[in-house]
Amino acid sequence: MDESHEKSFRELLAKEDLSDIPEAKDVDKYTIGRFVRARKLDVPAAVKQYLDTMRWRKDNVPADILGPDADEAIYEAICPHRNHGFDKEGRPIYFEITGRIKLPHLLKYVTPEKLIRRHIRQQEIAMSRMRESSQRLGRNVDTQVVIMDLAELSLKPNSSGVGIFKECIRLDQNYYPETLYKIFLVNAPWIFTPLWALLRPWLDPVTRAKFHVLGSNYQSVLLEYIDPEELPEEYGGKCQKCKQGCIPVVKPYLGPAIRDGEE
């Protein structure tokens, strides 16, 4: 994107009725750049996506979204994950041991709708960490790194999980464009190959190129992008900051279930 794209974007935006989203007029050049790149330099399409996003955020991203989650204990017990460290360029890193998340068990305690809202919350956390990194480094940081550990992935794909994944991809591509730098899928078992073939068509080609499916010898790849001190030891790093361990382990959750379900 060059200055002409930004100028055209602002000119088109000035012609829009923003009475329902007055905050939309205060857009910085980096946000404009994300939407213009997402729409492959089609500025009118970028303006439309930006306005669609701002209206969606008005209804779906409450002011307190970064506050405590009433279901935090469930996610901490059943979904091992952590926002942990930054890559060599200051991008925030999100870790998730996806293979150990047993979705039928999780859905005994939360609805698919809550899982999707949880994903939106995580995207907002990532955006907040990008702003924090930008301020700390004195330059713009607007992408993130995601590392998903697929070890112990279920041999039986869950239909609800496929639907949730598809909806999360839709939300990310529509409302959080160009915020992913790379996603590393490590410890990918053989069962992931047909599952990946099913999921790939739902991804925009540009987004698809950011997915890196790795087996068990992934450490050297991660270390190309992330300093050892920012990586948990179990992933080839030397993090000494987390005295209780970098990523929580799965543990029993003893709270009330909202429905019966398979384990």
SULRA-V712326 format. One record per residue. N is the residue number from 1. OMEGA is omega in radians with two decimals (999 if undefined). NEAR is the number of other ideal C-beta (glycine too) atoms within 10 Angstrom. Layout:
n	omega	near
N	OMEGA	NEAR
N	OMEGA	NEAR
This chain:
n	omega	near
1	3.06	17
2	-3.05	9
3	-3.13	8
4	3.10	10
5	3.12	19
6	3.14	17
7	3.14	12
8	3.12	17
9	-3.10	23
10	3.12	15
11	3.11	11
12	3.14	16
13	-3.12	18
14	-3.13	9
15	-3.08	8
16	3.02	14
17	-3.09	7
18	-3.07	14
19	-3.14	6
20	3.12	10
21	-3.07	15
22	-3.14	9
23	-3.09	10
24	-3.10	18
25	-3.11	12
26	-3.09	7
27	-3.12	17
28	-3.05	10
29	-3.12	14
30	3.08	14
31	3.07	16
32	-3.13	22
33	3.13	19
34	-3.09	19
35	3.12	24
36	3.10	26
37	-3.13	15
38	-3.13	22
39	3.03	18
40	3.05	9
41	3.02	14
42	-2.99	14
43	3.09	22
44	3.11	11
45	3.11	14
46	3.11	26
47	3.12	24
48	-3.14	15
49	3.11	20
50	-3.14	25
51	3.06	19
52	3.14	12
53	-3.12	19
54	3.11	19
55	3.08	13
56	-3.13	14
57	-3.14	17
58	-3.09	13
59	-2.96	7
60	-3.13	13
61	-3.12	19
62	-3.08	13
63	-3.09	6
64	-3.04	7
65	3.13	16
66	3.10	13
67	-3.11	9
68	3.07	7
69	-3.11	15
70	-3.12	8
71	-3.06	16
72	-3.11	10
73	3.11	13
74	-3.10	18
75	3.13	21
76	-3.09	16
77	-2.93	18
78	-3.05	20
79	-3.13	20
80	-3.07	20
81	3.08	18
82	2.89	17
83	-2.92	14
84	2.98	20
85	-3.10	22
86	3.11	21
87	-3.05	22
88	3.13	11
89	3.10	14
90	3.13	17
91	3.10	23
92	-3.12	24
93	3.05	23
94	3.09	20
95	3.04	24
96	3.08	18
97	-2.98	23
98	-3.09	21
99	-3.13	20
100	3.10	17
101	-3.14	20
102	-2.96	17
103	3.11	22
104	3.10	14
105	3.14	15
106	-3.10	22
107	2.97	21
108	-3.01	20
109	3.11	20
110	3.14	17
111	3.03	13
112	3.13	15
113	3.11	10
114	3.10	18
115	3.12	20
116	3.08	17
117	3.09	18
118	3.10	18
119	3.09	17
120	3.12	19
121	3.13	16
122	3.08	18
123	3.10	21
124	3.05	16
125	3.12	16
126	3.13	22
127	3.11	17
128	3.13	14
129	3.05	19
130	3.12	21
131	3.10	14
132	-3.14	14
133	3.11	20
134	3.13	15
135	-3.11	10
136	-3.06	11
137	-3.12	12
138	3.08	6
139	-3.03	10
140	3.00	15
141	-3.08	22
142	3.05	18
143	-3.10	19
144	3.04	26
145	3.11	24
146	3.08	19
147	3.12	26
148	3.14	20
149	-3.06	23
150	3.09	21
151	-3.14	13
152	3.10	14
153	-3.12	21
154	3.09	16
155	-3.09	7
156	3.13	8
157	-3.11	17
158	-3.09	16
159	3.10	8
160	3.14	16
161	3.11	19
162	3.13	15
163	3.12	12
164	3.12	18
165	-3.12	17
166	3.13	13
167	3.11	15
168	3.09	17
169	3.13	16
170	3.14	12
171	-3.10	16
172	-3.09	18
173	-3.11	18
174	-2.92	13
175	3.06	19
176	-3.04	18
177	3.03	22
178	3.06	19
179	3.10	17
180	3.03	20
181	3.08	18
182	2.98	17
183	-3.13	16
184	3.09	23
185	-3.02	21
186	-3.10	25
187	-3.11	20
188	3.13	23
189	-3.11	16
190	-3.10	9
191	-3.12	14
192	-3.09	18
193	3.10	10
194	3.11	10
195	3.11	18
196	3.09	13
197	3.10	9
198	-3.04	12
199	-3.05	17
200	-3.09	11
201	-3.14	7
202	-3.07	14
203	2.96	15
204	-3.11	13
205	3.12	7
206	3.09	14
207	-3.12	17
208	-3.12	12
209	-3.14	10
210	3.11	16
211	3.13	17
212	-3.12	15
213	-3.06	14
214	3.07	17
215	-3.08	13
216	3.12	10
217	-3.01	10
218	-2.96	20
219	-3.11	14
220	3.11	9
221	3.13	15
222	-3.09	22
223	3.01	16
224	-3.03	8
225	-2.99	18
226	3.08	23
227	-3.11	14
228	-3.10	14
229	3.14	11
230	-3.11	20
231	3.00	24
232	-3.12	19
233	-3.10	13
234	3.10	13
235	3.06	22
236	-3.11	17
237	-3.10	20
238	-3.11	11
239	3.09	18
240	-3.04	8
241	-3.01	10
242	-3.04	13
243	-3.13	6
244	-3.08	5
245	-3.05	12
246	-3.08	18
247	-3.10	17
248	3.09	15
249	3.07	9
250	3.12	16
251	-3.11	10
252	3.01	6
253	-2.99	17
254	3.14	7
255	-3.11	11
256	3.07	7
257	3.07	11
258	3.11	12
259	2.99	8
260	3.12	6
261	3.11	14
262	3.03	11
263	999	6
